[in-house]
């Protein structure tokens, strides 16, 4: 099967490339390398079934992909606040112009296409845990709106192409994910804490640390993406871990696992930062026969080892 992965050199995308290559598929990895990195996919370059196309999805795809494509995973968008707020206009373009280009290319090829949406579409949620029927609490004027609203528009575009053209689509909403190949400068909780702890610098907790998250290991997440693509339910479906913990507890665990001398300090909470984030994955269990299997201790130790190696 010929599979196109946009954003394929990113954190999740590179793991997905690897997973599908191991399945025997032919993979085209498309990335503009704004947040994706060559080193994430370097170990795949000698595989004859792997091809890299440097390209930005805000430009049409039909001129750069010559092969017939059976499936498309659209992961092309900066996903951390630091990166998607760096150029909010480009973030919105990726989720509007870029998504239209991906959908048009899927229509041209008759491809099945999966949109990697996000838990951010729920905003700062007023119900907990979050279910797919919840419509969210998003500030359309805030600094996170370029991503939150962009992803909401992307879901709308997917559904409208499905209704108008009978396009074969899938939508997943990805919750907090961690693991090897996270960027050390992406501003996410796990990568921030690990890098600070390994350097014995102060660990920066925003707010009082009582806000909660649930973290899914990337290997589990990739299995969920694969399961979603290869079944007959359009979605949306939440993909994430249901083990909820406070940010301060995460900071303490990482300090302990790294045997760091770092101190925990507190800074003001960023605007619109959600106080709670946890998926209801009942639908994923029912439709995809999927739930996370890797516990936090196992996953975080593998992630710490990756950062030890990459920082050395």
N, C-alpha and C positions, 0 to 999 in steps of 0.2 A: 504493500500500500504506500502511495506517495502522500506524505504528510508535511504541511507547512506550519511552522511554529513562528509566529511573529513575536518579537521580544525573546527569541530563543537563546540569546547569550546572557540573559538576566539570571537572577538567583533561582527562581522557580523554573524558568524556561530551560536553563541548562540541564537541570535534573530531569525535566520532561524529555528533552532530546535524548539523553542517555538511556532513559527507561524505554523509549520507543525503539531506539536502535537495538537494544537488547531483545526486543520483541521481533526483530527482523524487518522492520519497516524502513523505508527510504525517507530520510528527513532533510527538509530544506529549512535551515535556520536563518530567519530574517531579523536584522537588528540594525538600528542606527547608531548603536554604541554610545548613547547618551548616559544610560546607567548600566547597560550590558557591558560585559568585559570579555575580551579575547581569552583571557586565562581561564574563564569558566568553561570554555569549550575546546581548549587547546588539545586536551587528551582525546578528543573525538575526531580530530582533523584527518587522521590517517585511515579512518573508516571509509571504504568506498561508497557506502550508502549515506554519507553525510556531506552536505553542501552548505556553505555559508554565503548569503547574499546581503551585503551592506545596503540597507535601504530604509527610508523613513516612510511609514504607511500613510502619512499625509499626502504622499504622491502616489498616483495609480500603480497598482501591482502588475497589471497585465503586460506592461512593457519589460519587466525584469524577470518574471517567472515564466519560463517557456514550457515547463512540464505540465501535464495534466495532474491536478491535485484532487485527492479523494477526501481528505479531511484537513481542516484548518483550526488550530488553536490560537486564538487572538489574545496574547499576553502583552501586547506592545503598549505600555504606558508606564511612566514613572509611578512607583507605588508607595514611596515613603514621603512623609510631609516635607522633609528637607528637599527632596528632589522634585516633587510635583509643585511645590511653591516657588522653586527657583525661577521657573518661567511659566506662570499659570496659563498664559495664552496658548503656549505650545501644548500644555497638558489638555486644555479644552479641545484644541485641534486634533490631538490624537484620539480623543473620545468622540469626535463628531466627524470631521473630514476623514480621519484615519479609519474609523469604523465603517463609514460609507464605502471607502475604497476596498476594505476587506470584504464587505458584504457584496459589493458589485463583482469582485473577483470570484467569490464563492458562487454567485448566480451564474457567471460565465462558465464556470467549470462543473456546475452541478455538485459542488462540494458540501459535505456536512461541516458546519462551522460552530465552534464553541467560543462564547464570550466569557473571559475571566473578569467577572464583576467583583464586587467587594462588599464587605460588611459595612464599609463607610457609607453606603447608600442609606443605612438606617440612622445616620447622624449620631447625636447624643440621645440614645433611645429612651423612651418613656415606658417601654415594656421590657421584661427581662425573664428568661432569655429571649433572644430575637427569633421570631418565626418568619417564614417567607411571606406570609400574608400581611405582615406589619409594613406600613407605608413610610415610616421613618419620621425623624425630627431633625431636619437639615436647615441650617442657616444659609440661605441662597446668596447672602451678601458677604459672608465671612471668608477668611483666608484659605479655608479648606474646601470652599465651594467648587473651585476649578476641578477638583478630583471627585468630590461627592456628587455634585450635579452632573459633571461630565460622565461619570459611570451610570448615572440614572438615565441620561439621554441615550447612552450606548445601549442600555437594555431596551429602551423604547424603540430605537432604530432596529434592533434585532427582531423584536416582536412585530414591527410593521412590515419588515421584509418577509417575515414568516407568513403574515396574514395576506399581504398583497401578492407575493410571488411563490408562496408555498415553499420558501427556502427551509432547508433542513437544519434547524438551529438547536443549540443547547446554551443554557445560561447557568453559571455557577456563581455563588457569592462566597468569596474566599475571606476567611477570618485570619487573625494574626498567625503568621507562619514563620518558622525559624529553622536554622540548620546551616551546614557548610555552604560556602559561597555567598553568604550575606556580605554586603559591602560594609566595610568598617566605618564609613562616613555617612551611612544612610539615615542616621538619627533615630533609628528604631530602638526600642527598649533593650532587647536582647543583645544586639550588637554593641550598643553604647556601653551597657554594663560590663560586658565581657572585655571589651577593649580597655575601658577604664581600670577594671580590676587587674588585668594582666600587666598594665603599666603602673600599677599601684598609685593611680591618681584618684582623686575624689570621685565617688559614684554619684552622679547627678540624678536625683529623683524630682520630678515635677509635681507640684502640689504637695499634699501630705503623705502621698503614697498609698492612700486608701482606695484609689480607683482600681478597678479590677479588669483583668484580661484573661483570655484562655489561649494557650499557645499550641499550635499543631506543628509537628515535625514534618519537614518538607517531603520526606519519603512517603508518609501517609497521605499528604495532600496530593501528590502526583498520582498515586493510585486512585484517589477520588476523581481526579480529572479524567483519567483513562476510563474509569467505570461510567462516568457521566457521558462521555463521548460515544460509548459503545452500547447504549441502550436507547429505548424509544420514548423517553420522557423529555419534553422541551425544557422544563424548569420554570422558574429558578429553583436552585437547590443550594442550601447552605453547606459549606465544607469547612470544618474546623474542629477543634478539640473542645470538649465540654468541661474539662477540669479547670475551674475558675480559681484564680489566685490574685492577691493584691500585688501592686507594683513593689511595695516595700518588701514583701516576702521574696519576690524574685531577686531583688537586689541583695538580700541577705544570703540566699542560696548560692548565687553566683560568687559572692565574696568567699563563701565557705568552700565551694568546689575548686576555686582557683587558688585557695590559700593566700589570698591577697591581704595586704595591710591597708587597703583603701578604707577611707571613711565615707559614710553616706551623708550627703548634704542635700538640702532642699531648695528648689527654685520655684518661682511662680508658675502656675499651670497655664499652658498656652490656650489661646482663645478657641472655644468650641471643642476642646479635648473631651471625648466621651468619658463619663464616670464609670460606666459599666459596658462590658462587651463580652457576650457569650452566645454561641449559636444554639438554637434548637436543631438537632440533626435527625429528628424522627423521620423526615422525608428522605434523607440520604440513606438511612438504614433500610427503609421500605423499598425505595426505587432502585438504589444502587448496590444494596447489600454491602454498605461501606460504613466503617467507623474507624477512628484512629486506634492504632495498636501499640505505638511506641510511647512509653511513659516519659515524663519530663526529665527525670534524672538521667535516663539513658540518652535522650536526645541532646540535652544541654552539655553533657560530657563530650559527645562527639563534636558538637559545635565549638566548645572551648578548645579541643585539640586542633580543629581546623584553624582557629584564630592564632593559636600558639605557633603553628607552622607558617601561616601567612604573614605574621608580624615579625618573625625572626629574620 
